[in-house]
Amino acid sequence: QRRQFPHGIPECGADALRMALCSYNVHGDDLRLDVGTVLSYRHFCNKIWNALKFVLKALGMGFVPHHPEELVPQRPMERWVLSRLAQAVGEYGRRMETLEVHGALAAAHHFWLRSFCDVYLVGDLIYL
């Protein structure tokens, strides 16, 4: 560890540690925790924080959410991201029913990074 982290292991936080532990497909009593995995989830938690700050700022102070049944996506990008969210929720549910926590986390992680942040938010920036 000293060669990989000569200045010590950086602080990552409890959420990153929890996510890293949930990401492993463990079938026994032993777990080899990789510090790099914890650091990766630290960056993921930071991305969640920054995306939420961006969305809340874009919505403004007077934003009042609609009831989910009243929402009608107007643009193709909105329909696309909601379809991706529905797929991720379905995968998440299937994985949790079979107690595959690592797979459920992977479904949520993939949606957030690859669909919501990388495509939907970046696509909305183009149209602002």
Backbone as JSON, one array per atom type, in Angstrom:
{
  "sequence": "QRRQFPHGIPECGADALRMALCSYNVHGDDLRLDVGTVLSYRHFCNKIWNALKFVLKALGMGFVPHHPEELVPQRPMERWVLSRLAQAVGEYGRRMETLEVHGALAAAHHFWLRSFCDVYLVGDLIYL",
  "N": [[0.81, -1.19, 0.0], [2.04, 1.19, 0.59], [3.62, 1.87, -1.61], [1.7, 2.31, -3.58], [0.14, 4.32, -2.41], [1.82, 6.68, -1.39], [1.53, 8.91, 0.26], [-0.3, 8.21, 2.09], [-3.61, 6.78, 2.53], [-6.22, 8.33, 0.88], [-8.94, 10.2, 2.33], [-12.17, 8.92, 2.07], [-14.86, 8.67, 2.78], [-17.96, 7.51, 4.26], [-20.11, 6.8, 2.58], [-18.93, 6.17, 0.1], [-17.39, 3.99, 0.9], [-19.4, 2.19, 1.71], [-20.69, 1.8, -0.77], [-18.63, 0.65, -2.25], [-18.26, -1.74, -0.82], [-20.73, -2.93, -1.32], [-20.5, -3.39, -3.99], [-19.12, -5.68, -4.51], [-19.19, -9.12, -5.45], [-19.67, -11.36, -3.37], [-19.1, -14.58, -2.15], [-18.26, -15.93, 0.02], [-16.7, -15.77, 3.26], [-14.6, -14.03, 3.18], [-13.23, -10.93, 2.05], [-11.55, -9.03, -0.25], [-10.77, -5.96, -0.06], [-10.42, -3.37, -2.28], [-8.65, -0.44, -2.4], [-8.66, 1.3, -4.51], [-11.17, 0.85, -5.65], [-12.84, 1.91, -3.69], [-12.02, 4.59, -3.86], [-12.9, 5.12, -6.46], [-15.69, 4.99, -6.11], [-15.92, 7.11, -4.39], [-15.45, 9.24, -6.13], [-17.67, 8.83, -7.74], [-19.76, 9.39, -5.92], [-19.22, 12.09, -5.57], [-19.82, 12.96, -8.14], [-22.56, 12.53, -8.22], [-23.38, 14.41, -6.3], [-22.54, 16.84, -7.55], [-24.07, 16.77, -9.93], [-26.66, 16.87, -8.91], [-26.61, 19.39, -7.66], [-26.33, 20.98, -9.95], [-28.75, 20.4, -11.34], [-30.69, 21.26, -9.48], [-30.09, 23.99, -9.37], [-30.63, 24.7, -12.02], [-33.39, 24.24, -12.08], [-34.36, 26.2, -10.39], [-35.44, 28.44, -7.72], [-38.24, 28.6, -7.33], [-39.33, 26.19, -8.13], [-41.81, 23.73, -8.4], [-42.53, 20.44, -7.99], [-44.27, 18.21, -10.22], [-46.92, 15.81, -9.88], [-45.97, 12.42, -10.37], [-47.67, 10.95, -12.16], [-48.75, 12.94, -13.68], [-46.82, 13.88, -15.35], [-45.64, 14.51, -18.59], [-43.46, 13.7, -20.95], [-41.87, 16.01, -23.05], [-39.85, 16.41, -24.99], [-37.77, 14.46, -27.26], [-35.38, 13.64, -25.99], [-36.09, 13.65, -23.29], [-38.0, 11.6, -23.24], [-36.31, 9.52, -23.95], [-34.43, 9.4, -21.78], [-36.15, 8.79, -19.69], [-37.02, 6.28, -20.51], [-34.64, 4.85, -20.3], [-34.27, 5.1, -17.55], [-36.46, 3.61, -16.65], [-35.68, 1.07, -17.56], [-33.37, 0.71, -16.0], [-34.45, 0.75, -13.41], [-36.05, -1.52, -13.54], [-34.07, -3.52, -13.9], [-32.64, -3.12, -11.52], [-34.6, -3.81, -9.62], [-35.03, -6.54, -10.29], [-32.5, -7.6, -9.68], [-32.29, -7.04, -6.93], [-34.37, -8.6, -5.93], [-33.29, -11.13, -6.18], [-31.29, -10.96, -4.41], [-28.88, -9.92, -5.31], [-26.96, -7.69, -4.69], [-24.71, -6.39, -5.67], [-25.19, -6.38, -8.44], [-27.51, -4.84, -8.59], [-26.54, -2.39, -7.68], [-24.74, -1.91, -9.75], [-26.51, -1.52, -11.91], [-27.83, 0.87, -11.16], [-25.62, 2.57, -10.97], [-24.62, 2.51, -13.61], [-26.8, 3.64, -15.03], [-26.86, 6.24, -13.88], [-24.31, 7.34, -14.49], [-23.8, 6.78, -17.31], [-26.19, 7.27, -18.73], [-27.81, 9.36, -17.53], [-25.99, 11.47, -16.57], [-23.84, 11.57, -18.55], [-25.17, 11.66, -21.03], [-27.88, 12.77, -20.93], [-27.75, 15.13, -19.2], [-25.55, 16.47, -20.36], [-26.53, 16.74, -22.95], [-28.66, 18.47, -22.47], [-27.24, 20.74, -21.75], [-26.26, 21.59, -24.16], [-28.51, 22.63, -25.36], [-29.13, 24.81, -23.82]],
  "CA": [[0.0, 0.0, 0.0], [2.88, 2.38, 0.65], [4.04, 2.26, -2.96], [0.53, 2.81, -4.3], [-0.32, 5.54, -1.73], [2.96, 7.12, -0.57], [1.12, 9.94, 1.22], [-1.41, 7.67, 2.86], [-4.85, 6.54, 1.81], [-7.07, 9.52, 1.0], [-10.24, 10.05, 2.97], [-13.17, 8.63, 1.03], [-16.21, 8.82, 3.3], [-18.73, 6.31, 4.54], [-20.94, 6.41, 1.43], [-18.06, 5.51, -0.87], [-17.04, 2.68, 1.45], [-20.59, 1.33, 1.62], [-20.92, 1.43, -2.16], [-17.57, -0.28, -2.64], [-18.55, -3.04, -0.22], [-21.9, -3.49, -2.01], [-20.18, -3.7, -5.39], [-18.45, -6.98, -4.62], [-19.99, -10.33, -5.52], [-18.98, -12.18, -2.37], [-19.76, -15.85, -1.88], [-17.69, -16.53, 1.23], [-16.53, -14.88, 4.4], [-13.47, -13.12, 2.97], [-13.38, -9.87, 1.06], [-10.31, -8.27, -0.47], [-11.2, -4.6, -0.38], [-9.47, -2.62, -3.09], [-8.75, 0.99, -2.1], [-9.0, 1.95, -5.77], [-12.62, 0.76, -5.81], [-13.41, 2.91, -2.78], [-11.76, 5.9, -4.46], [-13.79, 5.25, -7.61], [-17.02, 5.32, -5.61], [-15.83, 8.48, -3.86], [-15.64, 10.11, -7.29], [-19.06, 8.67, -8.14], [-20.58, 10.16, -4.97], [-19.0, 13.49, -5.9], [-20.54, 13.23, -9.38], [-23.98, 12.63, -7.82], [-23.52, 15.71, -5.63], [-22.43, 17.92, -8.53], [-25.21, 16.71, -10.85], [-27.84, 17.36, -8.2], [-26.48, 20.85, -7.53], [-26.6, 21.54, -11.27], [-30.17, 20.27, -11.64], [-31.45, 22.14, -8.59], [-29.86, 25.36, -9.81], [-31.35, 24.89, -13.28], [-34.82, 24.27, -11.8], [-34.67, 27.48, -9.77], [-36.0, 28.44, -6.36], [-39.7, 28.46, -7.33], [-39.74, 24.93, -8.75], [-42.75, 22.87, -7.69], [-42.61, 19.21, -8.79], [-45.58, 17.67, -10.57], [-47.14, 14.42, -9.49], [-45.4, 11.6, -11.45], [-48.67, 10.56, -13.15], [-49.09, 14.12, -14.49], [-45.7, 14.22, -16.22], [-45.67, 14.1, -19.99], [-42.2, 14.15, -21.55], [-42.11, 16.81, -24.25], [-38.79, 16.27, -25.99], [-37.27, 13.09, -27.43], [-34.36, 13.34, -24.98], [-36.8, 13.34, -22.05], [-38.56, 10.25, -23.39], [-35.19, 8.57, -23.95], [-33.86, 9.21, -20.44], [-37.14, 8.08, -18.87], [-37.0, 4.86, -20.89], [-33.42, 4.3, -19.7], [-34.53, 5.0, -16.12], [-37.35, 2.46, -16.45], [-34.86, -0.14, -17.71], [-32.48, 0.59, -14.83], [-35.29, 0.4, -12.26], [-36.41, -2.93, -13.72], [-32.88, -4.33, -13.62], [-32.37, -2.97, -10.09], [-35.59, -4.63, -8.91], [-34.74, -7.97, -10.51], [-31.29, -7.97, -8.95], [-32.55, -7.02, -5.49], [-35.21, -9.75, -5.61], [-32.43, -12.31, -6.07], [-30.27, -10.57, -3.43], [-27.64, -9.6, -6.0], [-26.78, -6.27, -4.4], [-23.69, -5.86, -6.58], [-25.82, -6.15, -9.74], [-28.43, -3.71, -8.44], [-25.7, -1.2, -7.64], [-24.2, -1.71, -11.1], [-27.58, -0.97, -12.75], [-28.01, 2.26, -10.77], [-24.37, 3.25, -11.32], [-24.56, 2.64, -15.07], [-27.78, 4.64, -15.46], [-26.49, 7.59, -13.46], [-23.14, 7.83, -15.22], [-23.82, 6.67, -18.77], [-27.4, 7.81, -19.34], [-28.24, 10.64, -16.98], [-24.95, 12.51, -16.59], [-23.06, 11.65, -19.79], [-25.98, 11.95, -22.22], [-29.01, 13.68, -20.7], [-27.32, 16.45, -18.71], [-24.69, 17.1, -21.37], [-27.42, 17.11, -24.04], [-29.41, 19.67, -22.06], [-26.32, 21.88, -21.77], [-26.15, 22.04, -25.54], [-29.7, 23.38, -25.72], [-29.33, 25.98, -22.93]],
  "C": [[0.86, 1.26, 0.0], [3.37, 2.83, -0.72], [2.88, 2.88, -3.74], [0.04, 4.15, -3.71], [0.78, 6.06, -0.82], [2.61, 8.18, 0.48], [-0.06, 9.49, 2.06], [-2.64, 7.48, 1.99], [-5.75, 7.76, 1.98], [-8.4, 9.2, 1.66], [-11.3, 9.88, 1.9], [-14.6, 8.82, 1.51], [-16.94, 7.5, 3.41], [-19.55, 5.85, 3.34], [-20.12, 5.68, 0.38], [-17.66, 4.12, -0.38], [-18.21, 1.73, 1.36], [-20.82, 0.87, 0.18], [-19.87, 0.44, -2.64], [-17.84, -1.67, -2.07], [-19.73, -3.71, -0.92], [-21.57, -3.92, -3.44], [-19.52, -5.06, -5.58], [-19.46, -8.12, -4.64], [-19.31, -11.36, -4.63], [-19.79, -13.44, -2.1], [-19.22, -16.53, -0.62], [-17.59, -15.5, 2.33], [-15.45, -13.83, 4.17], [-13.76, -12.13, 1.86], [-12.06, -9.14, 0.96], [-10.71, -6.9, -0.98], [-10.09, -3.87, -1.11], [-9.69, -1.13, -2.82], [-9.12, 1.76, -3.37], [-10.5, 1.93, -6.04], [-13.31, 1.78, -4.91], [-13.2, 4.31, -3.34], [-12.66, 6.15, -5.66], [-15.2, 5.62, -7.16], [-17.04, 6.68, -4.92], [-16.07, 9.48, -4.99], [-17.08, 10.03, -7.79], [-19.99, 9.46, -7.23], [-20.44, 11.66, -5.24], [-19.76, 13.87, -7.17], [-22.04, 13.36, -9.09], [-24.23, 14.01, -7.21], [-23.51, 16.85, -6.64], [-23.61, 17.93, -9.51], [-26.47, 17.24, -10.17], [-27.78, 18.86, -7.98], [-26.82, 21.54, -8.84], [-28.1, 21.53, -11.58], [-30.99, 21.21, -10.77], [-31.28, 23.61, -8.96], [-30.63, 25.65, -11.09], [-32.86, 24.98, -13.06], [-35.24, 25.59, -11.16], [-35.37, 27.33, -8.43], [-37.51, 28.16, -6.34], [-40.21, 27.15, -7.91], [-40.68, 24.15, -7.83], [-42.91, 21.6, -8.54], [-44.06, 18.81, -9.06], [-45.7, 16.25, -10.02], [-46.66, 13.54, -10.65], [-46.42, 11.2, -12.54], [-49.04, 11.71, -14.08], [-47.98, 14.49, -15.48], [-45.87, 13.66, -17.62], [-44.38, 14.6, -20.61], [-42.47, 14.84, -22.89], [-41.1, 16.53, -25.36], [-38.34, 14.82, -26.11], [-36.23, 12.7, -26.38], [-35.0, 12.99, -23.64], [-37.4, 11.94, -22.11], [-37.44, 9.2, -23.33], [-34.67, 8.32, -22.54], [-34.86, 8.52, -19.51], [-37.22, 6.6, -19.23], [-35.77, 4.17, -20.29], [-33.59, 4.13, -18.19], [-35.43, 3.8, -15.83], [-36.59, 1.15, -16.59], [-33.99, -0.36, -16.49], [-33.27, 0.18, -13.6], [-35.7, -1.06, -12.34], [-35.25, -3.85, -13.38], [-32.55, -4.3, -12.13], [-33.32, -3.86, -9.29], [-35.33, -6.11, -9.05], [-33.53, -8.42, -9.7], [-31.53, -7.99, -7.44], [-33.43, -8.19, -5.06], [-34.38, -11.02, -5.43], [-31.24, -12.05, -5.13], [-28.9, -10.37, -4.07], [-27.4, -8.09, -5.87], [-25.77, -5.65, -5.35], [-24.27, -5.55, -7.96], [-26.79, -4.98, -9.7], [-27.65, -2.4, -8.42], [-25.13, -0.89, -9.02], [-25.25, -1.09, -12.02], [-27.78, 0.52, -12.44], [-26.8, 3.11, -11.19], [-24.31, 3.52, -12.81], [-25.57, 3.69, -15.56], [-27.3, 6.04, -15.12], [-25.34, 8.14, -14.3], [-23.38, 7.89, -16.73], [-25.06, 7.27, -19.43], [-27.72, 9.21, -18.83], [-27.17, 11.72, -17.12], [-24.3, 12.67, -17.96], [-23.89, 12.03, -21.01], [-27.03, 13.02, -21.93], [-28.56, 15.07, -20.24], [-26.46, 17.17, -19.73], [-25.54, 17.54, -22.56], [-28.22, 18.36, -23.71], [-28.53, 20.9, -22.05], [-26.2, 22.46, -23.17], [-27.33, 22.94, -25.92], [-29.98, 24.58, -24.82], [-28.91, 27.26, -23.6]]
}
